[in-house]
Amino acid sequence: MKRKVWIGIVGLLVLALLGWAFMPTPAEVEIAAVTQGRFERSVQEDGKTRLRDRYVVSAPLAGRVARILLKQGDTVMRDAPVATFWPVAPALLDERTRAEQSARIGAMQASVARAQANVGRAGAALDQAQAELKRSEALAQQGFVSPNQNETGRLAVRLREKELESARQEEAAARHELEQSRVALRQFSQITPGGRQRAYDVKAPVSGKVLKVQQQSEGIVMAGTPIMELGDPTQLEVVVDILTEDAAQIKPGTAVQLSNWGGPDVLTGQVRLIEPAAFTKVSALGVEEQRVNAIIDITSPPEKWQALGDGFKVDVRVLVQVVENAVMIPVSALFPVGARSGLFVLDKGHARLKEIEVAARNGALAWVKTGLTKDTQVIVYPDTKLKDGDRVKTR
């Protein structure tokens, strides 16, 4: 009897050893925890800075210009002389040149009138935006409209203020060009006792700095020849070309981060304008892409980006979507399950397949609306052979 019992015990041990030997070993997996916090989806591209307004000082008519003493980076004030000019007037062409200059003055007078009209239109648009903002703020205090709607009104007021400032600058530039042409016509026939034309000064249309000097040495120039470029380096904007499908998701006022521009700080900005016309650009891989320019205003304090200049390279990150307290998982945990997304959840040493709904994703994280809770452990980079219910162990 005892012998049969011992034989049974030995048989059971042998069966247990065989079961243990042929039992599949747990698969080694990497895990990550579900987190909850701020989810950001952005568009990242390379952009460059440029001056908001550039002014080209050119020769109003054919003549001889003196050597330019100004250098790049020199500061000039409005109405300050920047070049000395002597008109060239051959005897046989005096009357014809005078008639051409008179016609040019008429065209510049029309430009001044058009600039004045633009100033009036910009001023009216600013008044309208301010009135609409006041009405919106009053309605918001009474609870008829959302306070968030006031942000759109304030953005519209700032945009109209910038448009009015630009229109006034254009009017000032047009007036100076008109005055230069009038001076040229007035001095055209005034000959010095030595037989030379009297010199007159070409004045700066705006206050700023010299960006470029095209005509450094003295010489004869034709009418319209650029002499120098002026601008205000403190009035910078950033232009970046982005894919049209990304641009469709970006609206004026969208927050922007500017990095890798050479300074230690990450600058902030906001989108002012998405240009209405796109263009075709060939990528580094030889693929034709439809892109459009986005214009960005720098909102960080100027003292933080004093080292920035015209044409500097910056990395642009446009925040397309921001969600607070979002449940997030690494995108490396996701894989397609039919028309939805799936992942494996670690449950007491076993992998459990779970289908979820992904609301949005960026390069590293995915925002999950429902189906997961914070601190749940999920398997990242799952093996294609892994199945629901398989035993796993963490590395």
Sequence and secondary structure as in RCSB ss.txt:
>XXXX:A:sequence
MKRKVWIGIVGLLVLALLGWAFMPTPAEVEIAAVTQGRFERSVQEDGKTRLRDRYVVSAPLAGRVARILLKQGDT
VMRDAPVATFWPVAPALLDERTRAEQSARIGAMQASVARAQANVGRAGAALDQAQAELKRSEALAQQGFVSPNQN
ETGRLAVRLREKELESARQEEAAARHELEQSRVALRQFSQITPGGRQRAYDVKAPVSGKVLKVQQQSEGIVMAGT
PIMELGDPTQLEVVVDILTEDAAQIKPGTAVQLSNWGGPDVLTGQVRLIEPAAFTKVSALGVEEQRVNAIIDITS
PPEKWQALGDGFKVDVRVLVQVVENAVMIPVSALFPVGARSGLFVLDKGHARLKEIEVAARNGALAWVKTGLTKD
TQVIVYPDTKLKDGDRVKTR
>XXXX:A:secstr
 HHHHHHHHHHHHHHHHHHHHHS   EEEEEEE EEEEEEEEEEEEEEEEES EEEEE SSSEEE      TT E
E TT EEEEEEE   GGGHHHHHHHHHHHHHHHHHHHHHHHHHHHHHHHHHHHHHHHHHHHHHHHHHTSS THHH
HHHHHHHHHHHHHHHHHHHHHHHHHHHHHHHHHHHHSTT B TTS B  EEEE SSSEEEEEES  S EEE TT 
EEEEEE TTSEEEEEEEEHHHHTT  TT EEEEE SSSSS EEEEEEEE S  EEEE TTS EEEEEEEEEEE S
 GGGSTT  TT EEEEEEEEEEEEEEEEEEGGG EEETTEEEEEEEETTEEEEEEE EEEE SSEEEE SS  TT
 EEEES  TT  TT BEEE 
